[in-house]
Amino acid sequence: MALFDHKAALFVRGMDSLFDRIRDTYHPVKPVVWFHCSSVGEFEQARPIIEKMRRDGTEYQILVTFFSPSGYEHLKNYDQADWVFYLPLDTKRNARRFVSMIKPAKAVFIKYEFWMNILGELSRNGIPTYSACAIFRPGQIFFRWYGWMMRRTLRCFDTLFIQDERSRMLLEGIGVTNVEICGDTRFDRVNEILSQKKDGDKVAEMFLSDSTGRVWVAGSTWPDDERLIAGAFGRLSPMAKLILVPHEVEESHIRMIERMFADYGTVRYSDLDGMTPEQWAASGGHDARILIVNRIGVLSVLYRYGRFAYVGGGFTSSGIHNILEAATYGKPVVFGPSYHKFREAWELIGLGGAVSVRYSDEFEKVALMWMMDSSCGELSECARAAEVCLSYVRDGLGATEKICRSVFAR
């Protein structure tokens, strides 16, 4: 696969040199806490714990590992970790070698990470091991008749910090009781982002300087999301504006988006960045109705500018991206049909703060309901959904404190 796929090639190269890099660079002078995340999304659940450790001045050094090349490449220079490595393939030989080299004082695995040989090796060495932000569903292998080997891995954890009562009941049904319900640290993460990023985004504000307020934001979109949005956009008010933040920002994808929305006028974030308001006015670009954000790392602050948010990924096998980033601003959320793995998605749907759509005409109805309300006032559908989202995030805070108190008091 590495011959044809860039990510696979990165993975192979990373694995080839892994143990050499550990030997050459890993020289701890304090006890080490090891955090393992599959990729970037799971890292966002580890980050609040890591950064609280740093703020609290604990006596530990921090090792972070990833299995995904996208996670490793994006965060290999993360400044709050002392080391960032790949996780080796989960063979018995690799597990023994890896654990003997890193010798962690504690290990924390995030959400869905259940590696049989590595967890067994940690358990045999008496290393306290935890699962953080785990969530369980009836269809998982642990709850199948043939899942007995995977059920054994759950007993390698000193504690499973789980997200909800449903997970606790499922685990209790197979005799796993080493659990604590703590919630999801992503609530703390998005709340922290909100408190840190109060200055806004100058490019977005310049783009919206003549807006009537009928603005919405589409974040982390994939091609299927973009086609759905394009199918509805022409039937919305000509006063409506869109901030579109694709998941992939390669030039070929940005050009495809520009062709898709050519009838409505587009401008790239990179073209506006560095302009003064006077230059923007003189450029004649005010006719553009769509700002295409071809830059990574700005989405979380951009959600504040929309009446509602469309969050992408709902037409992919991995499912939707982080809807809490939008909900923390009190923005109602729309996403595609692949959302059932995400507790916050189906809970917000049930509460009235989110909607799932499959087709452009369904999305058009939601957009008209949430965006075209002339006032979005106190009694509007938009305002009610917004309050649901704000309350939901507020009620979910505190998982980071609970996990840190439990892990580091031992």
C-alpha positions as CSV (number, residue, x, y, z in Angstrom):
1,M,0.0,0.0,0.0
2,A,2.9,2.4,0.7
3,L,3.7,2.4,-3.0
4,F,0.4,4.0,-3.8
5,D,-0.8,5.8,-0.6
6,H,1.0,8.7,1.0
7,K,-0.3,8.0,4.5
8,A,0.6,4.3,4.3
9,A,4.1,5.3,3.2
10,L,4.4,7.6,6.2
11,F,3.3,4.8,8.5
12,V,5.8,2.3,7.1
13,R,8.7,4.8,7.4
14,G,7.7,5.6,10.9
15,M,7.5,2.0,12.0
16,D,10.9,1.1,10.3
17,S,12.8,3.6,12.5
18,L,10.6,3.5,15.7
19,F,12.7,1.6,18.1
20,D,15.9,3.3,16.9
21,R,14.4,6.7,17.6
22,I,13.2,5.6,21.0
23,R,16.7,4.3,21.9
24,D,18.3,7.5,20.6
25,T,16.0,10.1,22.1
26,Y,14.0,8.6,25.0
27,H,16.0,9.4,28.2
28,P,13.5,10.3,31.0
29,V,14.7,11.9,34.2
30,K,11.3,11.7,35.9
31,P,8.5,9.1,36.0
32,V,6.6,9.0,32.6
33,V,2.9,9.1,31.9
34,W,2.2,7.5,28.6
35,F,-0.9,8.7,26.6
36,H,-1.9,6.7,23.5
37,C,-4.4,8.1,21.0
38,S,-5.4,6.6,17.7
39,S,-5.4,9.9,15.8
40,V,-6.1,13.7,16.0
41,G,-9.7,13.3,17.2
42,E,-8.8,11.1,20.1
43,F,-5.9,13.4,20.9
44,E,-8.4,16.2,21.5
45,Q,-9.7,14.1,24.4
46,A,-6.2,13.5,25.8
47,R,-5.1,17.2,25.4
48,P,-7.1,18.6,28.4
49,I,-5.6,16.0,30.7
50,I,-2.1,16.6,29.5
51,E,-2.3,20.4,29.7
52,K,-3.9,20.2,33.2
53,M,-0.9,18.1,34.3
54,R,1.4,20.8,33.0
55,R,-0.5,23.6,34.7
56,D,-0.6,21.7,37.9
57,G,3.2,21.1,37.8
58,T,3.0,17.3,38.4
59,E,6.2,15.4,38.7
60,Y,5.8,13.5,35.5
61,Q,7.2,13.7,32.0
62,I,4.8,13.0,29.2
63,L,5.0,10.5,26.3
64,V,2.3,10.6,23.5
65,T,1.9,7.9,20.9
66,F,-0.3,7.7,17.8
67,F,-1.3,4.8,15.5
68,S,-2.4,7.0,12.7
69,P,0.0,8.8,10.4
70,S,-2.3,11.8,10.3
71,G,-2.2,12.1,14.1
72,Y,1.6,11.6,14.3
73,E,2.4,14.0,11.5
74,H,0.1,16.7,12.8
75,L,1.3,16.6,16.4
76,K,4.8,15.2,16.3
77,N,6.0,18.7,17.5
78,Y,3.4,19.1,20.2
79,D,5.1,21.3,22.8
80,Q,3.4,19.9,25.9
81,A,4.8,16.4,25.4
82,D,8.3,15.4,26.0
83,W,8.2,12.7,23.3
84,V,5.8,11.8,20.5
85,F,6.2,8.4,18.8
86,Y,4.2,6.0,16.8
87,L,2.7,3.0,18.6
88,P,4.3,-0.3,17.2
89,L,2.1,-3.0,15.7
90,D,0.5,-5.0,18.5
91,T,2.5,-8.2,18.4
92,K,3.8,-10.0,21.6
93,R,7.4,-9.2,20.7
94,N,6.7,-5.5,20.0
95,A,4.7,-5.2,23.1
96,R,7.5,-6.6,25.3
97,R,10.1,-4.5,23.6
98,F,8.2,-1.3,23.7
99,V,7.0,-1.5,27.3
100,S,10.5,-2.5,28.5
101,M,12.0,0.5,26.7
102,I,9.6,3.2,27.8
103,K,8.9,1.9,31.3
104,P,5.9,4.2,32.0
105,A,4.8,5.0,35.6
106,K,1.2,5.1,34.3
107,A,-0.5,4.6,30.9
108,V,-3.7,6.3,29.6
109,F,-5.4,4.9,26.5
110,I,-8.0,7.2,24.9
111,K,-11.5,6.1,23.9
112,Y,-11.4,3.1,21.6
113,E,-7.8,2.0,22.0
114,F,-7.8,-1.7,23.2
115,W,-4.5,-3.3,22.1
116,M,-4.5,-6.9,23.5
117,N,-0.7,-7.6,23.7
118,I,0.3,-4.2,24.8
119,L,-2.3,-4.0,27.5
120,G,-1.4,-7.5,28.6
121,E,2.3,-6.5,28.9
122,L,1.4,-3.4,31.0
123,S,-0.7,-5.6,33.3
124,R,2.0,-8.2,33.7
125,N,4.5,-5.5,34.7
126,G,2.1,-4.0,37.2
127,I,1.9,-0.6,35.5
128,P,-1.3,1.3,36.4
129,T,-3.3,1.6,33.2
130,Y,-6.5,3.6,32.4
131,S,-9.0,4.1,29.6
132,A,-10.2,7.7,29.3
133,C,-13.4,8.9,27.6
134,A,-14.3,5.4,26.6
135,I,-17.8,4.7,25.3
136,F,-19.4,1.4,24.5
137,R,-22.2,0.3,22.2
138,P,-24.1,-3.0,22.0
139,G,-22.7,-4.0,18.6
140,Q,-19.0,-3.9,19.7
141,I,-17.0,-7.1,19.8
142,F,-16.9,-7.1,23.7
143,F,-20.6,-7.9,23.8
144,R,-20.6,-10.7,21.1
145,W,-20.3,-14.4,22.0
146,Y,-17.0,-14.6,20.1
147,G,-15.5,-11.6,21.9
148,W,-14.1,-13.4,24.9
149,M,-10.5,-12.5,24.1
150,M,-11.3,-8.8,23.8
151,R,-13.3,-8.9,27.0
152,R,-10.0,-10.0,28.7
153,T,-8.4,-6.7,27.6
154,L,-10.9,-4.7,29.6
155,R,-9.6,-6.4,32.8
156,C,-6.1,-5.0,32.1
157,F,-7.3,-1.5,33.0
158,D,-7.2,-0.4,36.6
159,T,-10.1,1.9,35.8
160,L,-12.2,2.6,32.7
161,F,-13.3,6.2,32.8
162,I,-16.4,6.0,30.7
163,Q,-18.7,8.6,29.2
164,D,-22.2,7.5,30.2
165,E,-24.5,5.2,32.1
166,R,-25.4,3.1,29.1
167,S,-21.7,2.1,28.8
168,R,-21.6,1.2,32.5
169,M,-24.7,-1.0,32.1
170,L,-23.2,-2.8,29.1
171,L,-19.9,-3.5,30.9
172,E,-21.7,-4.6,34.0
173,G,-23.5,-7.2,31.8
174,I,-20.2,-8.9,31.0
175,G,-18.9,-8.6,34.5
176,V,-16.6,-5.6,34.1
177,T,-17.0,-3.3,37.1
178,N,-13.7,-1.4,37.3
179,V,-15.5,1.7,35.9
180,E,-16.1,5.4,36.7
181,I,-18.5,7.6,34.8
182,C,-16.6,10.8,34.1
183,G,-18.0,12.1,30.8
184,D,-16.0,13.4,27.9
185,T,-13.0,15.8,28.2
186,R,-13.8,17.4,24.9
187,F,-16.4,19.5,26.7
188,D,-13.6,21.0,28.8
189,R,-11.5,21.4,25.7
190,V,-14.0,23.4,23.6
191,N,-14.8,25.5,26.7
192,E,-11.2,26.3,27.1
193,I,-10.9,27.3,23.4
194,L,-13.8,29.6,23.8
195,S,-12.2,31.3,26.7
196,Q,-8.8,31.7,25.0
197,K,-10.0,32.9,21.6
198,K,-11.9,36.0,22.4
199,D,-10.4,38.3,19.7
200,G,-12.1,36.7,16.8
201,D,-10.8,36.3,13.3
202,K,-10.0,39.5,11.3
203,V,-10.3,37.8,7.9
204,A,-13.8,36.5,8.6
205,E,-14.9,39.8,10.0
206,M,-13.6,41.6,6.9
207,F,-15.5,39.2,4.7
208,L,-18.7,39.7,6.7
209,S,-18.3,43.4,7.1
210,D,-21.4,44.1,4.8
211,S,-23.3,41.0,6.0
212,T,-27.0,41.2,7.0
213,G,-26.4,38.5,9.6
214,R,-27.6,35.6,7.5
215,V,-24.3,33.8,7.9
216,W,-23.6,30.1,8.5
217,V,-20.4,28.1,8.9
218,A,-19.7,24.6,7.4
219,G,-16.7,23.0,9.1
220,S,-14.5,19.9,8.4
221,T,-16.5,19.2,5.2
222,W,-15.8,16.3,2.7
223,P,-16.9,16.3,-0.9
224,D,-20.2,14.6,-0.2
225,D,-21.0,17.3,2.4
226,E,-20.0,20.0,-0.1
227,R,-22.2,18.6,-2.8
228,L,-25.2,18.5,-0.4
229,I,-24.5,22.2,0.6
230,A,-24.1,23.3,-3.1
231,G,-27.4,21.6,-3.9
232,A,-29.3,23.8,-1.4
233,F,-27.3,27.0,-1.5
234,G,-28.8,28.5,-4.6
235,R,-32.3,28.2,-3.1
236,L,-31.4,30.2,0.0
237,S,-31.7,34.0,0.2
238,P,-29.2,35.9,-2.0
239,M,-28.3,37.7,1.2
240,A,-26.9,34.6,2.8
241,K,-23.2,34.1,3.2
242,L,-21.2,30.9,4.0
243,I,-17.8,30.3,5.6
244,L,-16.7,27.0,4.3
245,V,-13.9,25.1,6.0
246,P,-13.0,21.9,4.2
247,H,-11.3,19.0,6.0
248,E,-8.7,18.7,3.3
249,V,-7.1,21.9,2.0
250,E,-5.0,20.6,-0.9
251,E,-5.1,22.8,-4.0
252,S,-7.0,20.3,-6.0
253,H,-9.8,20.1,-3.5
254,I,-10.0,23.9,-3.1
255,R,-10.3,24.3,-6.9
256,M,-13.1,21.7,-6.9
257,I,-15.0,23.7,-4.3
258,E,-14.5,26.9,-6.3
259,R,-16.0,25.2,-9.4
260,M,-18.9,23.8,-7.4
261,F,-19.8,27.2,-6.0
262,A,-18.7,29.4,-9.0
263,D,-22.2,30.8,-9.5
264,Y,-22.3,32.4,-6.0
265,G,-18.9,34.1,-5.9
266,T,-16.0,32.7,-3.8
267,V,-12.9,34.1,-2.2
268,R,-10.1,32.3,-0.5
269,Y,-9.1,32.9,3.1
270,S,-5.4,33.1,2.0
271,D,-6.2,35.9,-0.5
272,L,-7.9,38.0,2.2
273,D,-5.3,37.4,4.8
274,G,-3.1,40.5,5.0
275,M,-5.5,42.8,3.2
276,T,-6.8,46.0,4.9
277,P,-10.5,46.7,4.9
278,E,-9.8,49.5,2.4
279,Q,-8.0,47.1,0.0
280,W,-10.8,44.5,0.4
281,A,-13.4,47.2,-0.5
282,A,-11.4,48.3,-3.5
283,S,-11.0,44.8,-4.7
284,G,-14.7,44.5,-5.5
285,G,-14.8,41.2,-3.7
286,H,-17.8,42.1,-1.6
287,D,-20.0,40.3,-4.2
288,A,-18.5,37.0,-3.0
289,R,-20.9,35.0,-0.9
290,I,-18.6,32.2,0.1
291,L,-15.3,32.4,2.0
292,I,-13.3,29.2,1.4
293,V,-10.9,28.7,4.3
294,N,-7.8,27.1,2.9
295,R,-5.9,27.1,6.2
296,I,-5.7,24.7,9.0
297,G,-6.3,25.6,12.7
298,V,-8.8,28.4,12.5
299,L,-12.1,26.5,12.4
300,S,-12.8,26.5,16.2
301,V,-12.9,30.4,16.3
302,L,-14.9,30.7,13.0
303,Y,-18.0,28.9,14.4
304,R,-18.9,32.0,16.4
305,Y,-19.9,33.9,13.2
306,G,-22.7,31.7,12.0
307,R,-26.3,31.4,13.0
308,F,-25.8,27.7,12.8
309,A,-23.1,25.2,11.8
310,Y,-22.9,22.3,9.4
311,V,-20.3,19.8,10.6
312,G,-18.9,17.5,8.0
313,G,-17.9,13.8,8.0
314,G,-21.5,12.5,8.2
315,F,-21.2,10.7,4.9
316,T,-17.9,9.0,5.7
317,S,-17.3,5.6,7.5
318,S,-15.5,7.3,10.4
319,G,-18.5,9.6,11.0
320,I,-18.9,13.3,11.9
321,H,-16.2,15.6,13.2
322,N,-16.4,17.5,16.5
323,I,-19.8,19.2,16.8
324,L,-19.0,20.4,20.3
325,E,-16.7,23.1,18.8
326,A,-19.8,24.7,17.3
327,A,-22.2,23.9,20.2
328,T,-20.0,25.7,22.7
329,Y,-20.8,29.0,20.9
330,G,-24.5,28.2,21.1
331,K,-24.8,27.3,17.5
332,P,-27.4,24.7,16.4
333,V,-25.7,21.9,14.4
334,V,-26.5,20.0,11.2
335,F,-24.7,16.9,10.0
336,G,-25.0,13.9,7.7
337,P,-26.4,10.4,8.6
338,S,-23.3,8.7,9.9
339,Y,-23.4,10.0,13.5
340,H,-24.6,7.1,15.7
341,K,-21.1,6.5,17.2
342,F,-21.2,9.9,18.8
343,R,-23.1,10.3,22.0
344,E,-23.2,14.1,21.7
345,A,-24.8,13.9,18.3
346,W,-27.8,11.7,19.2
347,E,-28.3,13.5,22.5
348,L,-28.4,16.9,20.9
349,I,-30.8,15.6,18.3
350,G,-33.1,14.4,21.1
351,L,-32.9,17.7,22.8
352,G,-33.6,19.8,19.7
353,G,-30.1,21.3,19.3
354,A,-29.0,19.3,16.2
355,V,-30.5,17.8,13.0
356,S,-29.2,15.0,10.8
357,V,-29.9,15.3,7.0
358,R,-29.3,13.0,4.0
359,Y,-30.3,15.2,1.0
360,S,-30.1,18.8,-0.1
361,D,-33.8,19.5,0.2
362,E,-33.8,18.3,3.8
363,F,-30.8,20.6,4.5
364,E,-32.6,23.5,2.8
365,K,-35.5,23.2,5.2
366,V,-33.3,23.3,8.2
367,A,-31.2,26.2,6.9
368,L,-34.4,28.2,6.2
369,M,-35.7,27.5,9.7
370,W,-32.5,28.4,11.5
371,M,-31.0,31.1,9.3
372,M,-33.8,32.9,7.5
373,D,-35.7,33.8,10.6
374,S,-35.7,37.6,10.4
375,S,-34.7,38.1,14.0
376,C,-33.5,34.8,15.6
377,G,-35.2,36.4,18.6
378,E,-36.2,35.1,21.9
379,L,-39.0,32.8,20.8
380,S,-37.5,31.6,17.5
381,E,-36.6,28.0,16.6
382,C,-33.0,29.3,16.2
383,A,-32.9,30.8,19.7
384,R,-34.4,27.7,21.3
385,A,-31.9,25.4,19.6
386,A,-29.0,27.7,20.5
387,E,-29.9,27.6,24.2
388,V,-30.1,23.8,24.1
389,C,-26.5,23.7,22.7
390,L,-25.2,26.1,25.3
391,S,-26.8,24.2,28.2
392,Y,-25.6,20.9,26.9
393,V,-21.9,22.0,26.8
394,R,-22.2,23.6,30.3
395,D,-23.7,20.4,31.7
396,G,-20.9,18.3,30.2
397,L,-17.9,20.1,31.9
398,G,-15.7,18.5,34.5
399,A,-14.4,15.2,33.1
400,T,-10.8,16.4,33.0
401,E,-10.8,17.2,36.7
402,K,-12.4,13.9,37.6
403,I,-9.9,11.9,35.7
404,C,-6.9,13.8,36.9
405,R,-8.0,13.6,40.5
406,S,-8.5,9.9,40.2
407,V,-5.4,9.0,38.3
408,F,-2.8,11.2,39.9
409,A,-4.0,10.9,43.5
410,R,-3.0,7.2,43.4
